[in-house]
Each structure stands twice: as structure tokens, then as C-alpha cells.
Amino acid sequence: MAYYLQKEGLKKHGENAAQKLEITLFERKASLGGNAETVVVDLGMRRMEQGVDVPYLRWADLGVNDVNLTTYKRLEAVMREIGYLEHMKPLQDTESYFTRDGRISLTDDTYLRQGVSDPAFSLDHVDHGRLAPLIQVVHRAALDLLDSISPSYTVAAYFDDCVAKPREMLEAAARELGIAIDWGDPALSDRVQSVRTLIYYPRIAAMYFTDDQGPGDMPLEAPFQYYRIQEGGGEPRRRYFEYGSQRWLEALAAHLVEADSSKPSVTIRRNADVHVRIEPGKATLHDDYGWSASFDLVIMATHADDARRIVTLSDTLAPIRQRLDSILGSVRYTRSYSVCHTASSRLPLNKNIWRTYNIEIRDPGDTFFPYRIDYVANLHQNDPDNPAYDSAGLPQYFVSLVNDLNSIPKQDMLDKVLDADRLSREMLDRLPESTRTQMQEGIHNSGYKSELPELDDALHRKAWTYFKHNVLDAGCIQAQRDIDRYNADVAHSYREGEAPWPLLFAGGWTCGAGLQEQCLEQSERLSRWLLGTE
């Protein structure tokens, strides 16, 4: 948001921009970036040439970890502008789907660049090659519906329709893709059910915004809007953040605050646990230590429930307070844990089908808990084109997103490295500043761990973090539309010099699935509304 306010402010006010607009960003944590979390872990000793043993230390992203530059056009443009794009590295974009008991094991190796793809498990060979093209058709048909459906049309309803009337639902998409489907095949409906049960339900259950009631109750537009951006645009250019996603956020922050008298100033205050009071034409921020300051406008980029907690509107704004409370209260949240570990039992029984993204297929009667996926870190954060970063063959370690911290045995959790002296100078210099700071302080308090009970020291030192995510259900989608209208109304009044109540909302919950590209899109739109540069 600060980036686009600065950019659009410069466009509107030219050489007077610095005098017209001053921006202060308040971050509750010591580190920037919401669900960005980068740690260093200890994997033991690595034997080098001539039999020399050295500590084998690796870094891992526990939160935001990759993007698709094919569709992340705004993100790519910003990265290019500030000189960060060269730090985005290609990852091994492959998937496996498996049942825990080993009955079913499938791999999607469409974008496998190096390695071995076993035809016995490849989706391209399942059901004599008939399943993979049907997946493409089902996917395209869902994408084609996005602009014509309401949030009440669920994932389950879509697949029920495809099972009951496959030709009516899928023929146009098949024709669009040039894929021949035998519409008279009596096994076609069963095959569509396999696409649902083996591929889409597990994948959607692994998404961070999934309803804890399961994938079927999600609006169809929720996962498929995500697919369109995160995996669409032709062949995806999936990239990970070299030495951690926080490095990107810190590079952006450095660009914003650099001394430049020609552009609006940006000040960043970290560890700022502030409260906001809104009155007609006035916004006041204060903390619990006696600090307070007034601002012309406040833009909340927090979770919706956090905004409800820290924002107070005066009694004279009671109708607005009621309107906002209804919108913000419509957004539900789930909690999850990201753990870095070596518990290979979470992966498929057959090591040869381990892939970058590993997604469990559940039995139909199982409860689908949200956000459960296992990353093989030596594939996910590994650049096979660069020998210095190619570590795919080294000891494997994993990052898992789970709904229960006890899902990973404590003895398999990796320890965070908190002693910076153990790192090589090259690694230390390239790690995010926030990761280095955590090492210096010997603590790790980012994310929402403060909401958890007291932890024993052993668990506190482990490489995990705690997140919360808004559920992208029909209520949240409606809240996004309502907050968009609210923002437009307030921005128009602000631009006209009225600003009856100086409060706006940005952040992940306000736009789609909350992907970085969507947050940038929403921030750019809101900045242009405010400054009249659209």
C-alpha cells in the first residue's frame, strides 16, 4: 500500500509530492510482512571433499514461499524497478497425490525439469491416459464459469453438475482446449468423480483459505480464482525467494524509505502495537505507553478481526461503526502451523514419488482439515540450474503446514540456529535482516505465537511458526465486495476534501485469495481512488 501511495503521490503532485504526502507504516511485529517467516535450521554435518566435515545449515521459508511470475505482473514490475528480480530463483514445480496407506500414489510432472518421472505413477498414464486430459477440461470449464457464478455456487455443486451432466458442463471447454472426450463413455461420470476425489478435493484442502468444513462447501470461485493467478497464464514461471521471502520485503522497505526529496517520505515503525480512534475528520493512534499522534487518514492492512480489536469509532460515527462491524465480522479465520522437520513418515511411502508439493488424498468419510501440505525443501527452495544452489540430492528436510502442532513429532522438528557465529559470512550477509536479528536476540516472537500458551524451552527453539488465515467462504467474498464499496465511498469523499471519517482498509482479506499480486492490485486501485490518478 505504501509503495503505491508513494508512486501515485509522485504522479499526482510531481516535484511537490514530498510536501503533499507523508506516509507512516506501523508494523506490530519486529519483522515485516504478515505470513513471511524465514529461519535457519541445523541438519547435522556435511562431508565435503577430502573428507572434511562442516555444519550443514540451511534456510527455510515457513510462510510465503513462491510466486508465479507469469501472472504476477505487478509484482514482477515492482521487483524489476527496485532491482530485486534477479533474486527470484526457479523451483521444481511438481506435485504428488497419495493416500497415507500407499494405496494410491500419483505424480503430476508436467513441469518437471530434471529428475525421473515413473510412468507407473504419472497422471499422464492413469486410466490409460484418460484422466489427465479430463483434469484439464474440468479445470478450464471451472475457469470459464468464474465471471458468471455467485458465491453460493460451491465446489461440491460444480462437481455434482459435472458428474450428472458431463457433456453439458464440459463440452465447450474440451472444444476450447482441442481435447477429444468420448461423451458416450459409461465410465465418464466415475472418471469425473476421480478427478474430484483424487485431485481437486485434496488440493483445495491444502489451500490456506479453505473452510474447516471441507472443500465441498467452498465457493467455486475461491480456489479457481487462486488457480487463475497462482498457476495460470500458460506455463507458470514459479519462483522462490533467494534466501527467504523476508529479503524481498526488506528490499521493498529499503526502497520506500530511502532518502529522496522528490518523492513522498515513508517512515516504518516496527514493534508498534497501536490502537486507532476515528472521529469525524480525525484519526488518532496511541499505544499503551503514552505515545499518541494524529493523522489525516488511516489505512488498515491488518486481518479483519485484528482491525475490529484495535479500531474504535466515536459515538458520532455509530452508523459507520455498525456498517464496518457487519463487514469485518463476516470474515472467519482458521489457525495453522508451519513446521520445518525431517519426519519422512508424512510423505508418500515410496520415496521415488516425493515431489515439491505433496498432497494427501483422504478417504471420503474423513474430515478435511484445512491447509495440510508437505513441501520437500530440497526441491522447493532449490535452483537446479545453479550448482551453488542445487542441493536436491542432499539430506531431505520438509516444511509442513498442519492444523495441529502435535502432528509432527517433537524429536523430528529441526532446531532453529540462533548462534550467528555458526553461519558462514556469505550466508549471514544474505539472510534477511529479521532472521539475523532473531539470532542475535535468541528469541523468535514473530507471527501470532503470542496467542499461544506458554511453551517449554525445547519447543520454543524448534523451527515452526503459527499463522491465521481468513476463510474464503461466501461471507468473506461478500465482505470483500462490501469493503470495496466502502473504500470507494470514503476515497471519493477524501479526494473531494470532505473525509467525514478517515478510515480505509487494505490487506489480504480484502481482495481474492490474498495473493501478493491481488494485494498489489487492490493497493494500486485504492491509491488511485484516493489521489484521483485512475
LINMO-V976947 format. One record per residue. N is the residue number from 1. RES is the residue in one letter. D_CENTER is the distance of its C-alpha to the mean C-alpha in Angstrom with 2 decimals. Layout:
n=N res=RES d_center=D_CENTER
n=N res=RES d_center=D_CENTER
//
This chain:
n=1 res=M d_center=16.91
n=2 res=A d_center=19.48
n=3 res=Y d_center=19.28
n=4 res=Y d_center=20.27
n=5 res=L d_center=22.79
n=6 res=Q d_center=24.37
n=7 res=K d_center=24.43
n=8 res=E d_center=25.77
n=9 res=G d_center=28.12
n=10 res=L d_center=29.62
n=11 res=K d_center=30.09
n=12 res=K d_center=31.82
n=13 res=H d_center=33.95
n=14 res=G d_center=34.59
n=15 res=E d_center=36.53
n=16 res=N d_center=36.61
n=17 res=A d_center=32.84
n=18 res=A d_center=32.95
n=19 res=Q d_center=35.56
n=20 res=K d_center=33.91
n=21 res=L d_center=30.40
n=22 res=E d_center=29.15
n=23 res=I d_center=25.56
n=24 res=T d_center=24.65
n=25 res=L d_center=21.13
n=26 res=F d_center=21.11
n=27 res=E d_center=18.52
n=28 res=R d_center=19.27
n=29 res=K d_center=18.24
n=30 res=A d_center=19.85
n=31 res=S d_center=16.69
n=32 res=L d_center=14.52
n=33 res=G d_center=10.94
n=34 res=G d_center=9.66
n=35 res=N d_center=7.33
n=36 res=A d_center=8.73
n=37 res=E d_center=11.55
n=38 res=T d_center=14.03
n=39 res=V d_center=17.21
n=40 res=V d_center=20.33
n=41 res=V d_center=21.88
n=42 res=D d_center=25.46
n=43 res=L d_center=26.30
n=44 res=G d_center=30.02
n=45 res=M d_center=32.49
n=46 res=R d_center=32.28
n=47 res=R d_center=35.63
n=48 res=M d_center=36.16
n=49 res=E d_center=39.14
n=50 res=Q d_center=42.57
n=51 res=G d_center=41.19
n=52 res=V d_center=39.58
n=53 res=D d_center=36.97
n=54 res=V d_center=34.16
n=55 res=P d_center=31.27
n=56 res=Y d_center=28.25
n=57 res=L d_center=25.31
n=58 res=R d_center=21.80
n=59 res=W d_center=18.57
n=60 res=A d_center=15.23
n=61 res=D d_center=11.61
n=62 res=L d_center=10.77
n=63 res=G d_center=7.24
n=64 res=V d_center=5.03
n=65 res=N d_center=7.52
n=66 res=D d_center=8.21
n=67 res=V d_center=8.75
n=68 res=N d_center=11.62
n=69 res=L d_center=14.25
n=70 res=T d_center=16.45
n=71 res=T d_center=14.70
n=72 res=Y d_center=12.83
n=73 res=K d_center=16.32
n=74 res=R d_center=15.88
n=75 res=L d_center=13.58
n=76 res=E d_center=16.19
n=77 res=A d_center=18.97
n=78 res=V d_center=17.87
n=79 res=M d_center=17.46
n=80 res=R d_center=20.84
n=81 res=E d_center=22.43
n=82 res=I d_center=21.75
n=83 res=G d_center=22.50
n=84 res=Y d_center=19.23
n=85 res=L d_center=18.74
n=86 res=E d_center=20.98
n=87 res=H d_center=18.59
n=88 res=M d_center=16.10
n=89 res=K d_center=17.35
n=90 res=P d_center=17.48
n=91 res=L d_center=16.33
n=92 res=Q d_center=18.14
n=93 res=D d_center=16.39
n=94 res=T d_center=18.08
n=95 res=E d_center=17.67
n=96 res=S d_center=20.03
n=97 res=Y d_center=20.80
n=98 res=F d_center=23.30
n=99 res=T d_center=25.19
n=100 res=R d_center=25.71
n=101 res=D d_center=29.45
n=102 res=G d_center=29.31
n=103 res=R d_center=30.84
n=104 res=I d_center=28.21
n=105 res=S d_center=26.44
n=106 res=L d_center=24.92
n=107 res=T d_center=23.17
n=108 res=D d_center=21.58
n=109 res=D d_center=22.71
n=110 res=T d_center=22.62
n=111 res=Y d_center=21.07
n=112 res=L d_center=22.71
n=113 res=R d_center=24.19
n=114 res=Q d_center=26.07
n=115 res=G d_center=27.22
n=116 res=V d_center=28.97
n=117 res=S d_center=28.18
n=118 res=D d_center=30.54
n=119 res=P d_center=31.88
n=120 res=A d_center=32.49
n=121 res=F d_center=28.80
n=122 res=S d_center=27.48
n=123 res=L d_center=26.32
n=124 res=D d_center=28.60
n=125 res=H d_center=31.58
n=126 res=V d_center=30.84
n=127 res=D d_center=33.47
n=128 res=H d_center=35.50
n=129 res=G d_center=32.73
n=130 res=R d_center=32.37
n=131 res=L d_center=28.96
n=132 res=A d_center=26.78
n=133 res=P d_center=28.18
n=134 res=L d_center=27.91
n=135 res=I d_center=24.16
n=136 res=Q d_center=24.00
n=137 res=V d_center=26.26
n=138 res=V d_center=24.47
n=139 res=H d_center=21.18
n=140 res=R d_center=23.02
n=141 res=A d_center=24.90
n=142 res=A d_center=21.85
n=143 res=L d_center=20.41
n=144 res=D d_center=23.92
n=145 res=L d_center=23.93
n=146 res=L d_center=20.94
n=147 res=D d_center=23.18
n=148 res=S d_center=25.88
n=149 res=I d_center=24.50
n=150 res=S d_center=23.92
n=151 res=P d_center=21.28
n=152 res=S d_center=24.04
n=153 res=Y d_center=23.96
n=154 res=T d_center=22.01
n=155 res=V d_center=20.75
n=156 res=A d_center=23.89
n=157 res=A d_center=26.14
n=158 res=Y d_center=25.00
n=159 res=F d_center=25.74
n=160 res=D d_center=28.92
n=161 res=D d_center=30.04
n=162 res=C d_center=29.34
n=163 res=V d_center=31.31
n=164 res=A d_center=34.14
n=165 res=K d_center=34.57
n=166 res=P d_center=32.83
n=167 res=R d_center=34.97
n=168 res=E d_center=34.49
n=169 res=M d_center=30.71
n=170 res=L d_center=30.13
n=171 res=E d_center=33.14
n=172 res=A d_center=31.94
n=173 res=A d_center=28.71
n=174 res=A d_center=30.84
n=175 res=R d_center=33.22
n=176 res=E d_center=30.52
n=177 res=L d_center=29.27
n=178 res=G d_center=32.84
n=179 res=I d_center=32.39
n=180 res=A d_center=35.48
n=181 res=I d_center=35.14
n=182 res=D d_center=38.24
n=183 res=W d_center=38.06
n=184 res=G d_center=41.12
n=185 res=D d_center=39.68
n=186 res=P d_center=40.16
n=187 res=A d_center=37.23
n=188 res=L d_center=34.74
n=189 res=S d_center=33.61
n=190 res=D d_center=33.15
n=191 res=R d_center=31.12
n=192 res=V d_center=28.77
n=193 res=Q d_center=28.41
n=194 res=S d_center=27.55
n=195 res=V d_center=24.76
n=196 res=R d_center=23.41
n=197 res=T d_center=24.04
n=198 res=L d_center=23.32
n=199 res=I d_center=20.35
n=200 res=Y d_center=18.57
n=201 res=Y d_center=18.90
n=202 res=P d_center=17.58
n=203 res=R d_center=14.59
n=204 res=I d_center=13.73
n=205 res=A d_center=14.48
n=206 res=A d_center=11.82
n=207 res=M d_center=8.97
n=208 res=Y d_center=7.26
n=209 res=F d_center=9.18
n=210 res=T d_center=12.38
n=211 res=D d_center=15.68
n=212 res=D d_center=17.47
n=213 res=Q d_center=20.45
n=214 res=G d_center=19.07
n=215 res=P d_center=17.78
n=216 res=G d_center=21.12
n=217 res=D d_center=20.94
n=218 res=M d_center=17.72
n=219 res=P d_center=18.58
n=220 res=L d_center=18.69
n=221 res=E d_center=16.96
n=222 res=A d_center=13.70
n=223 res=P d_center=12.79
n=224 res=F d_center=14.88
n=225 res=Q d_center=13.49
n=226 res=Y d_center=10.13
n=227 res=Y d_center=12.50
n=228 res=R d_center=14.38
n=229 res=I d_center=11.79
n=230 res=Q d_center=9.65
n=231 res=E d_center=12.95
n=232 res=G d_center=15.74
n=233 res=G d_center=18.30
n=234 res=G d_center=20.61
n=235 res=E d_center=19.92
n=236 res=P d_center=16.32
n=237 res=R d_center=16.27
n=238 res=R d_center=13.45
n=239 res=R d_center=13.34
n=240 res=Y d_center=12.29
n=241 res=F d_center=13.05
n=242 res=E d_center=16.65
n=243 res=Y d_center=17.28
n=244 res=G d_center=13.81
n=245 res=S d_center=10.97
n=246 res=Q d_center=13.06
n=247 res=R d_center=15.83
n=248 res=W d_center=14.23
n=249 res=L d_center=13.75
n=250 res=E d_center=17.27
n=251 res=A d_center=18.64
n=252 res=L d_center=17.52
n=253 res=A d_center=19.03
n=254 res=A d_center=22.18
n=255 res=H d_center=22.54
n=256 res=L d_center=22.43
n=257 res=V d_center=24.97
n=258 res=E d_center=27.32
n=259 res=A d_center=30.87
n=260 res=D d_center=31.67
n=261 res=S d_center=34.28
n=262 res=S d_center=33.54
n=263 res=K d_center=30.13
n=264 res=P d_center=28.96
n=265 res=S d_center=28.36
n=266 res=V d_center=25.11
n=267 res=T d_center=25.46
n=268 res=I d_center=22.71
n=269 res=R d_center=23.70
n=270 res=R d_center=21.78
n=271 res=N d_center=22.64
n=272 res=A d_center=23.51
n=273 res=D d_center=23.46
n=274 res=V d_center=25.09
n=275 res=H d_center=26.27
n=276 res=V d_center=26.87
n=277 res=R d_center=30.04
n=278 res=I d_center=30.48
n=279 res=E d_center=34.02
n=280 res=P d_center=35.55
n=281 res=G d_center=34.92
n=282 res=K d_center=33.71
n=283 res=A d_center=30.62
n=284 res=T d_center=31.21
n=285 res=L d_center=28.83
n=286 res=H d_center=30.18
n=287 res=D d_center=29.37
n=288 res=D d_center=31.35
n=289 res=Y d_center=33.45
n=290 res=G d_center=35.34
n=291 res=W d_center=33.37
n=292 res=S d_center=32.97
n=293 res=A d_center=32.65
n=294 res=S d_center=32.79
n=295 res=F d_center=30.58
n=296 res=D d_center=31.14
n=297 res=L d_center=27.67
n=298 res=V d_center=24.58
n=299 res=I d_center=21.08
n=300 res=M d_center=18.85
n=301 res=A d_center=15.16
n=302 res=T d_center=14.67
n=303 res=H d_center=13.66
n=304 res=A d_center=16.43
n=305 res=D d_center=18.24
n=306 res=D d_center=18.36
n=307 res=A d_center=19.83
n=308 res=R d_center=22.42
n=309 res=R d_center=23.32
n=310 res=I d_center=23.91
n=311 res=V d_center=25.26
n=312 res=T d_center=28.89
n=313 res=L d_center=30.76
n=314 res=S d_center=34.53
n=315 res=D d_center=36.87
n=316 res=T d_center=37.89
n=317 res=L d_center=34.41
n=318 res=A d_center=34.52
n=319 res=P d_center=33.85
n=320 res=I d_center=30.68
n=321 res=R d_center=29.66
n=322 res=Q d_center=30.24
n=323 res=R d_center=28.30
n=324 res=L d_center=25.20
n=325 res=D d_center=25.53
n=326 res=S d_center=25.59
n=327 res=I d_center=22.44
n=328 res=L d_center=20.37
n=329 res=G d_center=21.91
n=330 res=S d_center=20.73
n=331 res=V d_center=17.11
n=332 res=R d_center=16.81
n=333 res=Y d_center=14.57
n=334 res=T d_center=14.03
n=335 res=R d_center=13.89
n=336 res=S d_center=12.81
n=337 res=Y d_center=13.63
n=338 res=S d_center=12.42
n=339 res=V d_center=15.73
n=340 res=C d_center=17.18
n=341 res=H d_center=20.44
n=342 res=T d_center=23.14
n=343 res=A d_center=23.70
n=344 res=S d_center=24.30
n=345 res=S d_center=25.47
n=346 res=R d_center=21.94
n=347 res=L d_center=22.02
n=348 res=P d_center=24.41
n=349 res=L d_center=28.06
n=350 res=N d_center=28.76
n=351 res=K d_center=27.23
n=352 res=N d_center=27.89
n=353 res=I d_center=25.10
n=354 res=W d_center=22.36
n=355 res=R d_center=19.62
n=356 res=T d_center=16.30
n=357 res=Y d_center=14.50
n=358 res=N d_center=16.87
n=359 res=I d_center=16.75
n=360 res=E d_center=19.55
n=361 res=I d_center=21.86
n=362 res=R d_center=23.43
n=363 res=D d_center=26.88
n=364 res=P d_center=27.20
n=365 res=G d_center=28.51
n=366 res=D d_center=25.69
n=367 res=T d_center=23.34
n=368 res=F d_center=19.78
n=369 res=F d_center=17.71
n=370 res=P d_center=13.99
n=371 res=Y d_center=11.21
n=372 res=R d_center=13.64
n=373 res=I d_center=13.12
n=374 res=D d_center=14.87
n=375 res=Y d_center=14.23
n=376 res=V d_center=17.44
n=377 res=A d_center=16.71
n=378 res=N d_center=19.84
n=379 res=L d_center=18.55
n=380 res=H d_center=14.88
n=381 res=Q d_center=15.67
n=382 res=N d_center=19.07
n=383 res=D d_center=20.80
n=384 res=P d_center=23.70
n=385 res=D d_center=25.41
n=386 res=N d_center=25.95
n=387 res=P d_center=28.26
n=388 res=A d_center=27.16
n=389 res=Y d_center=23.60
n=390 res=D d_center=24.64
n=391 res=S d_center=24.52
n=392 res=A d_center=23.91
n=393 res=G d_center=27.33
n=394 res=L d_center=27.16
n=395 res=P d_center=26.69
n=396 res=Q d_center=23.58
n=397 res=Y d_center=20.97
n=398 res=F d_center=17.80
n=399 res=V d_center=14.49
n=400 res=S d_center=14.19
n=401 res=L d_center=11.99
n=402 res=V d_center=14.83
n=403 res=N d_center=16.06
n=404 res=D d_center=19.13
n=405 res=L d_center=19.60
n=406 res=N d_center=22.98
n=407 res=S d_center=21.56
n=408 res=I d_center=21.81
n=409 res=P d_center=25.38
n=410 res=K d_center=25.71
n=411 res=Q d_center=27.92
n=412 res=D d_center=25.25
n=413 res=M d_center=22.63
n=414 res=L d_center=22.78
n=415 res=D d_center=24.09
n=416 res=K d_center=22.42
n=417 res=V d_center=24.76
n=418 res=L d_center=25.99
n=419 res=D d_center=29.02
n=420 res=A d_center=28.30
n=421 res=D d_center=31.79
n=422 res=R d_center=30.73
n=423 res=L d_center=28.46
n=424 res=S d_center=29.92
n=425 res=R d_center=30.27
n=426 res=E d_center=28.17
n=427 res=M d_center=25.14
n=428 res=L d_center=25.68
n=429 res=D d_center=25.93
n=430 res=R d_center=22.73
n=431 res=L d_center=20.44
n=432 res=P d_center=18.46
n=433 res=E d_center=20.92
n=434 res=S d_center=19.10
n=435 res=T d_center=19.33
n=436 res=R d_center=22.99
n=437 res=T d_center=23.61
n=438 res=Q d_center=22.45
n=439 res=M d_center=24.91
n=440 res=Q d_center=27.63
n=441 res=E d_center=27.30
n=442 res=G d_center=26.92
n=443 res=I d_center=24.45
n=444 res=H d_center=20.79
n=445 res=N d_center=19.97
n=446 res=S d_center=16.46
n=447 res=G d_center=13.82
n=448 res=Y d_center=15.76
n=449 res=K d_center=18.30
n=450 res=S d_center=21.00
n=451 res=E d_center=20.78
n=452 res=L d_center=21.90
n=453 res=P d_center=25.57
n=454 res=E d_center=27.36
n=455 res=L d_center=26.39
n=456 res=D d_center=29.03
n=457 res=D d_center=29.08
n=458 res=A d_center=28.38
n=459 res=L d_center=25.08
n=460 res=H d_center=24.17
n=461 res=R d_center=24.52
n=462 res=K d_center=22.25
n=463 res=A d_center=18.91
n=464 res=W d_center=16.50
n=465 res=T d_center=14.48
n=466 res=Y d_center=13.81
n=467 res=F d_center=10.97
n=468 res=K d_center=11.30
n=469 res=H d_center=9.36
n=470 res=N d_center=11.24
n=471 res=V d_center=12.80
n=472 res=L d_center=12.81
n=473 res=D d_center=16.52
n=474 res=A d_center=19.50
n=475 res=G d_center=19.97
n=476 res=C d_center=16.58
n=477 res=I d_center=17.10
n=478 res=Q d_center=20.54
n=479 res=A d_center=19.43
n=480 res=Q d_center=17.30
n=481 res=R d_center=20.50
n=482 res=D d_center=22.65
n=483 res=I d_center=20.82
n=484 res=D d_center=20.94
n=485 res=R d_center=24.67
n=486 res=Y d_center=25.07
n=487 res=N d_center=23.45
n=488 res=A d_center=25.71
n=489 res=D d_center=28.74
n=490 res=V d_center=28.24
n=491 res=A d_center=27.40
n=492 res=H d_center=30.55
n=493 res=S d_center=32.62
n=494 res=Y d_center=31.34
n=495 res=R d_center=32.18
n=496 res=E d_center=35.59
n=497 res=G d_center=36.28
n=498 res=E d_center=36.22
n=499 res=A d_center=32.98
n=500 res=P d_center=34.35
n=501 res=W d_center=31.33
n=502 res=P d_center=28.97
n=503 res=L d_center=25.58
n=504 res=L d_center=22.49
n=505 res=F d_center=18.85
n=506 res=A d_center=15.62
n=507 res=G d_center=12.01
n=508 res=G d_center=8.94
n=509 res=W d_center=11.29
n=510 res=T d_center=13.82
n=511 res=C d_center=12.52
n=512 res=G d_center=11.42
n=513 res=A d_center=8.11
n=514 res=G d_center=6.80
n=515 res=L d_center=5.46
n=516 res=Q d_center=7.15
n=517 res=E d_center=10.15
n=518 res=Q d_center=10.59
n=519 res=C d_center=10.60
n=520 res=L d_center=13.09
n=521 res=E d_center=15.02
n=522 res=Q d_center=15.49
n=523 res=S d_center=16.50
n=524 res=E d_center=18.89
n=525 res=R d_center=20.42
n=526 res=L d_center=20.96
n=527 res=S d_center=22.47
n=528 res=R d_center=24.78
n=529 res=W d_center=25.83
n=530 res=L d_center=26.71
n=531 res=L d_center=28.60
n=532 res=G d_center=30.09
n=533 res=T d_center=28.96
n=534 res=E d_center=27.56
//
